[in-house]
Amino acid sequence: MAHCVSPEAEALLDKEFPVLDKGFIRLVDYLGSDERVVQSARVSYGKGTKTYREDAGLIDYLLRNRHTSPFEQVVLTFHIKMPIFVARQWVRHRTARLNEISGRYSVMKDDFYLPADNDVSPQSVDNKQARSHESFPAEKTEKIRASLAEEQKRAYKEYSALIDEGLAREIARINLPLSLYTEVYWQIDLNNLFHFLELRTGAHAQKEIRDYAQVLFEITKKVAPRSCESFERHILGAVRFSREEAAELKRLLSGAEKDSTLCGRAKELFEEKLR
């Protein structure tokens, strides 16, 4: 089986892609590509035995029917700099391997996330875990950002003072806020990366982690473009129905030609799934 190389991915290796105000993502390494997906799915076939169209069709078939193991043959390693509160959400995805900078061994850098003006928003009235889509007035936004920046500055000043007094780093760090940037090496296979992207590019994910997920996806497209295209078509752009929803939709559509009300209800049910 030939070693799989993606020229587009090779050109991205070690290149920093900025995220938020001070964060970034770098593709450190990768193993495999679309070619590895189809090789592992066919297993007994050699390189060049199928056409591009046939390879793309196979990838579509695998994703559409949830045959996920061939995608686990492709592995990507990223170096990511992100705020600690984003990292807290990130590590909920336990199907990856992660190494993080240690505040016990290293003095943490004076790097904090300060949200942009249009990201300073009130609490949503209909979503207990999210912000509103509306922003505060400019004067209030400026006051909030100044308060956040001042608190970050104070926290780091006190942290530095404790370090200078000889306090152990593992204790001195404990009052640093969640806005502090951390750095990780994160390695994950393509199947589980797709699951991460499905959840973290979704509208219900926090805006900051969505920003990282979008950049991750753009980088991944260079490693396995056909797989990513299929992922967009069959997972990101698809909807799922429960058994009861499917039965109801079938019932509504079967009578839609005779009753326009049923047709309208079927349309509403479908649109609900798209939200």
C-alpha positions, -999 to 999 in steps of 0.1 A, spaced: 0 0 0 15 33 -11 22 62 13 -5 88 9 6 124 4 -17 154 -2 3 183 -19 -23 208 -6 -18 195 30 20 195 27 18 232 18 -1 239 51 22 221 75 33 243 104 14 273 90 -4 293 116 -41 300 110 -53 328 134 -84 323 155 -100 348 178 -77 376 189 -45 357 199 -53 320 191 -42 298 162 -43 264 147 -14 246 130 -15 213 111 16 196 126 13 163 108 -11 140 91 -13 103 81 -34 93 51 -58 110 28 -89 102 7 -67 76 -9 -62 58 24 -99 58 30 -107 40 -2 -76 17 1 -87 5 35 -123 1 24 -113 -21 -5 -83 -36 13 -74 -61 -14 -72 -36 -42 -40 -17 -52 -36 19 -61 -51 29 -94 -77 2 -98 -106 26 -95 -114 59 -111 -118 93 -93 -156 90 -98 -157 55 -83 -135 66 -53 -158 95 -46 -189 73 -49 -174 48 -25 -167 76 1 -203 88 -3 -215 53 3 -194 48 34 -205 81 50 -241 78 40 -243 43 55 -221 50 85 -193 26 77 -169 47 97 -138 25 102 -121 35 69 -121 71 80 -103 61 112 -73 53 90 -67 90 84 -51 108 114 -44 145 119 -23 163 145 -28 199 153 -11 225 175 -38 247 189 -37 279 210 -71 286 226 -86 301 258 -90 277 287 -129 280 286 -127 267 250 -103 239 260 -128 229 287 -154 222 260 -128 207 236 -118 180 260 -153 167 262 -144 149 229 -126 120 245 -118 101 212 -86 120 207 -51 122 221 -41 155 238 -10 170 254 -14 205 270 11 230 282 16 227 320 13 256 344 33 234 369 64 233 347 61 266 328 53 302 337 21 310 318 22 338 292 4 370 296 -21 360 269 -58 365 275 -89 364 253 -108 396 250 -140 393 230 -146 416 201 -172 443 203 -198 423 184 -193 393 206 -202 411 238 -239 403 241 -265 398 268 -279 365 279 -303 349 255 -339 350 268 -348 316 252 -315 297 256 -301 291 291 -266 284 278 -261 310 251 -258 347 243 -283 368 224 -278 376 188 -281 413 197 -253 434 210 -252 460 238 -250 497 230 -215 508 221 -209 526 253 -219 496 275 -198 473 253 -167 494 258 -172 495 295 -176 457 297 -145 451 276 -125 475 297 -136 457 329 -126 423 315 -92 436 304 -86 452 337 -94 421 356 -71 400 334 -43 425 339 -48 424 377 -49 386 378 -17 383 358 1 409 379 -8 391 411 3 357 395 36 372 385 42 387 420 36 353 436 60 336 412 86 363 421 81 356 458 90 320 451 56 304 454 53 271 435 40 275 400 13 249 405 -2 271 433 5 305 419 -16 297 388 -49 288 405 -64 323 404 -58 328 367 -91 332 348 -107 310 321 -98 336 295 -61 327 297 -48 311 266 -35 275 267 -18 254 241 -23 218 231 -12 192 207 -43 174 196 -44 142 175 -76 127 161 -87 103 134 -109 116 106 -141 98 117 -140 113 152 -129 147 138 -161 147 117 -181 140 148 -163 170 165 -171 192 135 -207 181 133 -213 193 169 -189 223 171 -199 239 139 -235 237 148 -256 267 158 -259 255 194 -221 255 200 -205 285 216 -194 311 191 -157 309 201 -154 271 196 -173 274 163 -146 298 151 -120 271 158 -141 243 143 -145 263 110 -107 267 107 -102 230 115 -126 221 88 -109 243 62 -75 227 70 -90 192 70 -104 198 35 -67 200 23 -60 166 37 -91 147 26 -112 169 2 -135 142 -11 -143 129 24 -150 165 36 -172 172 6 -192 140 13 -193 149 50 -209 183 41 -234 166 19 -244 136 40 -239 149 76 -237 187 79 -263 193 52 -285 164 61 -314 160 86 -325 130 106 -360 118 115 -371 96 144 -392 66 136 -423 85 147 -414 116 127 -407 96 96 -441 79 99 -458 112 104 -441 128 74 -450 98 52 -486 101 63 -487 138 56 -471 134 22 -493 106 11 -524 128 15 -507 161 4 -522 159 -31 -557 159 -18 -553 182 12 -531 214 10 -532 216 48 -513 183 51 -488 195 26 -482 226 47 -478 206 79 -453 183 61 -433 214 51 -434 227 87 -421 194 101 -392 194 76 -383 230 83 -383 223 121 -355 198 114 -335 223 95 -334 248 124 
